[in-house]
Amino acid sequence: MYLKYHRRYFPEDVLVYIEEFNKPNGYVIFDFYDSNEFIRFSNTIKDDYDWIENGTMVQLINYNKRTIRENTYYSIKRETINFWIENDSISKNENSFLLGYEIDMTNFELETEVFTHTVSLNDFFETNHLAYSYNGIDNIGDIDIDLNGDLSVIVRNVGQGNWNEIKRNNNFEVVYDCGTSLNAKKSDIRSLISSRSNDYLIDKPCFFLSHWDKDHYHCLVGMTDSELSSFSNFVCRDNLPNLTSRKLFSRISSLLPFNVYPIPADNRTVRGGLTFLRALNPITNRLVIYNSQYHKNRNISGIFLSLKNSKTSVVFSGDSHYSQISTCILPHLNFNHQHYLIVPHHGGKGGTYVYTNPGKIKFESAIISVGPNKYGHPQPYYVSALKSDFRTFNKTSHAKSDITINL
């Protein structure tokens, strides 16, 4: 159902976005389409909640209703919310930057589904209404990053999340993602941020967000305005899927009004097959920015990086599929050198393992940013394949510290 019809025929329903659905463990994480939908929810539960300063995501526990799709908008009936109220199922989460509420589904006895129908956002201003007036893909060449000198890459030990850095002559030049696990406490996140805040304020690194997924931007939500202002530029995907991403983007764009670059996904001309990546700057550069084609799966429709000098290369893969890197990035790195891969998706779903050496590359090390999780990451299938292809294999959870790559 299109959004305009949803609003016409179901004006009292609350429109939410499915962030995560974990059927084996019986939980759902959802957020709200925008502030109006959250206010409709909070008014129904009669809670005067400061949604601007606090987390708005909701975790359903003990969920045993129908299978739902991630990255999809669903409608929730007012009657469902009233049932939660009457059965005292809703509790607040005051120790998370992301989660605002927890709802226990143990005693949910309504015959109707929680998530009744899907809603399609087919209009540009419905999906990107915060992003359309800023710099974009045509201005990406304006970003000037000096990477001449001694380079190193740091894969931060942030648990089940992603936070990578590029340093030049011991100065922070690039930050790629700034996330951690969903259940990280505010104090833990502030500790991670505080370990970098002074350096970032001095060095003014450029920030790249692979995609709007909570474990890739969680720590950004916990930053102060001063800390967010330390970034010289902010590059991200232009499609803001939920209230949390809209709030964060609004903060950043007000702090860096001329230095925000929301990048649209490339158009996809053929249904099915590989979701291709395209270099946005010359492939001879030390740092190459790759933009994905559009795909409903945000993991493979992100922004990815490769870094190289004459001796070493590193691929910053976000949550991409191996086949995307193999087909679209590795051919640009086909010279005699040592290659490092920051493994996609914490060693989780990365599609069929395909990582073909175009001929001259020496696969040196595969590094996984991972922590305790309920997803089975890293999956044995990928671990076995990576150990077979790369000379060494490492995990932040095993190292129990940041992992540094000296180029």
N, C-alpha and C positions, 0 to 999 in steps of 0.2 A: 504494500500500500504506500502511495506517495504521501509525503509529509502534509501537503495541503489538504488531502482528503482525511488523513488521520486527525488533523486539527478540527476539521469541519464536523466529522461524525463522532469523534471521541474527545470532546473538549476537556473532560475531567480526568482523562487518563494521564499518567506520567510517562514521559518518553526517556528511556535510559539506553545506555551503550554498554554492551557486554565486553568488559576488559579481559576477563578470564573465566573459563569454565573447566573445572576439574571434576569430572564425573567419578573417577575411582575414589577420590577423597571427599566427595559430596559437598563441594562449595562452589559459589559463584561470586565473582567480583564485578560489580557494575558501577557506572558513574552516570551522571545526568547529561542530557544533550546540551543544556545551557542553564543559566541561573534561573530562568523562568520555570523550568521543569523542577529544579531543586526547591524553589520557593513553594510550588504547588505541593510537593511532597512534605516539606516542613510545616506548611500551614495545615495539612491534613493531620499530621501527628501532633500539632499544636506545640511546636518546639521553636522558640525564638533563637535560632542557631546562626552564628556568625560565619556564613559560608565563604566570605572573602578571606578571612584569616585562618580558617581551619579546613581540614580535609573533608571532601564531599563523597568519596567513594564509599560504597556499601558492600559488606561481605555477608552473603547468605551462607550459613553453615547448616549441615544436615539436610542438604537439598537432595530430593529424590524424585523430582518431577521430570518432565521430558528433556531430551537432549536439546541444547540451544547452541547457536553459533557465535563464536567470538568475533569481534570487530563488526558487530551487527546491532542495529537499533531495534528495541522491542518496546511494546506498550505494557504498562502495569495498571490494572484497574484500581480505582479508589476503594472498591470493596475489599480488595486484597490488602491494601494498606490498613484499612479499618480493622480487618481481622488480626493483623499483627499487633495493632494497638490494644485491642480487646483481650488478647492473649498474652500481653506483656512480653512480646517476643523481641522488641527493639531495645538495644542498649547502645550507649555512646562509647566510642573509642577515643580517649583523650590523649593517647600517647603515640599517635601516628600523624605524620604530615600528609598522608594520603587518605587513610580510612577515617570516616566520620562516624559510621554506625556499623553495628553487627546485628543481624537478624537471625534468630534461631528458628529453623523450619521444622523442628522435631514434632510439634503438635499442629502442623498445618493440615486442616481437615477439609478445606474447601475442595470441591470437585473440579473447579476451574484451574487452569494453569496460572502460574505466577506471571509468565511472559506470554501474553495472549497472541499478538500478531507482530510481524516484522514491519518496519517502516523504512522506505527507501528515500534517500536524500539525493534527488537528481538535479537540483538547481545549484549553480555555482555559489550563490550568496547564502544558501542554506548550509553548505559544507565548509566554506572558507571565509565567512564574513568578517573575521578579524585580520585576515592576511592579505587581502587583495590590493591594498594601496601602498605596499612597501617595496623595497628593492626586491629583485627576483633573479631568475636565472640569467637574464641578460646583463646583470651588473656584477656577476660573480668574479669577473676579471678585475674588479676594483679592489678586491682583497689582496693585500700585499703581505706575504709572509716570508721573512728572510730565514732560509734554512741552510745558509752557507756556514760551514764550521763543523764542530764536533757534535754529532747527533746521538740522541738516545731516546728510547721509547720505554715508558713505564706502564705496565699492566697492573693497575691498582688492585689490592686485595680487599674487595668490597663485598664478599659473599656472593649471593646469587644476583649479580648485577654486572654492569659494565661501566668502566671508567678508565680511559686510556689517555696518556699524555705524550707529547713530543717536546723534548728539550734541545735547545741549541746553545752550546757553550754554557751549559748549566742554567739557562734561562728557559722558562716555560713559554713555548711559542704556540702550541695547539693543544686543545683539550677535545677529546672525542668521547661523547656521552659522559654522563655524571650520575650514575645510578647505583642502586643497591637493592637488596631484597625487599619484598612487599612488607614483611613483618618487622623490619628494622625499627627500633625505638627512636624517638626524637633525639635522645641523648647520644645514641650511637651515630646517628647521622651528623649531628653537630660536631662530634669528635672527628669524623672523616673530613668534614668541611674545614674545621679549624686547623687541621694539619696542612692545609694548602692556602688558606685565605690571604695571609700576608704576602706569600710569594705571588699569587695571582694579582693582587692589588699593585704590586711593583712591576711585574712582567707584562701584564695586559695580554694574555693569550687569546687567540681566536678560537671560538667554540663551534664545533660541529655536532649536531644531534642526528644520530642515524635514523631514528623514527620515534614517533610519539607512543612509546611503550614504557610503562611505569618503572620497570627495572633499569631503564636507560636514562631516566631524567629525575628519579626520586630525590636525589640530593639537591638538585636545582630548586625544588620546592622548599627545601629547608634553608636555603640561603637568604641572607638579609639583602635589602636593596643595594647596600654598599658592595656586598660580595658579588651580586649579579652584575653590577656596574663595572667590575674589574675586567670583564671580557671586552676585547677591542671590537669584535664582530660576533654575530650570532647567526649561524646558518642552520636551517631546519626544514623539514617537510612542511608544505603550506596547508595541508589538510589537518585541521584541529578537531579531533573526533569527539571531545567531551569537555565537561566543565573544568576539570583540573588542567587540561592542556590550554584551554582558553584563558584561564586565570593566569597561568604562568607566562604565556605568550604576551598577554596584556601588560604584565609587570615589566617584562624584558623590553618590549617595544617602547614603553614609556621612558625607560631608563636609557635605552640606546636607540633613539628615534631615527637616526640616519645610518645605523649600522646593523640592521636586521635584514636577513635575506631568506624569506620563505620561498622554498624551491618547489615548484609543481613537479609531480612525476611526469615522465615522458609519456606521450600517447602510445597506446598499444594497438597496433593495426591488425594483429592476428590473434584470435582466441586460442588458448592452449599453448603448449610448448614453453620454451624458456622465456623467462622475464629478463630481457636484456638490460645491460648497463651501458651507459655512454659517458665518456670522459668529458667533463665540462671545461677543462683547461688543457694546455698542451701536454701530451704524454711524455715529453722530454723533461718536464718539471720534476723537481725532487718530490713534491707532494702533488698527487693527482686526485681530483675529486670526481667520483663516479656517481651518476644519477640513474636510478632505476626507472623502468617503465611502470605504469600503473598496474597494480594488482590489489584485489580485495584483501589479500593477506599482507598486512602492513610490514611484516618481517622481511619479505623479499622485495618490498617496494620502497626501499630506503635510500640513504645516502652513505656511500662507502669511500674509503680512502686507501691509497697506496703511497708508501714512502720509500725512497731509494737513494743510495749513493753508488759509487763504483763497486763497492764490496758487498753490500747488504740491501735487502728489501724487507719491508713489513707490510702486510695487508691487514687493515682494520675492517673487519667483516660484519660488525653489528650482528644482526640475526639473519643474514643472507643464506642462500643455499650454496653448497659447494660448487655446483655446476655453473652458477653465475660467475664466481671468481675464476674458475677454471677456463671458461669460455671467453670472458670479457676483460679480465685483468692480467692473468698469467702471460698471455701472448705479448703484452706490453713490457714484460719483465724478462724477456728471453735473452739473457746474457749470463756470463759465468760469474755467479755470486752466491752468497748464502741467503736463503729465503726463510723468513719467519711468518707464521700464520697465527694471528689471534683468532682462535677457533670460533666459528659461528655459533650463536645461540647457546653458549655455555656448554657445548657438547651435546645439545639436544637436537630437536628436529631441524635438519639441514638438507632435507631431500635425499635422494640417492647419492651416495658418496662418489663423486667424480672430481678428481683433482689431478689433471693430466699435465705432466711436465712437458712443455713445448720443446725441450731438448737440451738446454744449457744450464738450467737452474739446479742448484744444490739445495734440496729441501733439508734445512738445518733443524728447525724446532717448531713444534705446534704447542701453543700455550692456551690454556683454558681458564677463563675467569669464571669461577664457580664456587658455591658454598652449599651448606646444608639446604636440601630442597625436597619437595614431594613429587618431583617430576621424573626422577631417575636420571638426572643429569650428573655426569656425562654418560650417555648411553653406550653400552659395551660395543655395539656395532661400529660407532664412530671412533671409539678409543682404539679398537683393534686396527682399523684402517689407517688411522693417523700414525700409530706406532710402526706400522709397516712401511709407510711412505717417508716419515721424517726420522732424522738421526736421533733426536731427543724429543721427549714429551714431558710437559710439566703442567701443573695445576696450581692456581693460587691457594686452593684449599689444602694442598699438600705442602707447598712452600711456606704457608702461613705468614706470608709477607708479600709486599709488592715484588713483581718480577721485572727486572731491567734488561733491556736489549741495547747493547752498545753497537752502533752502526760503524 
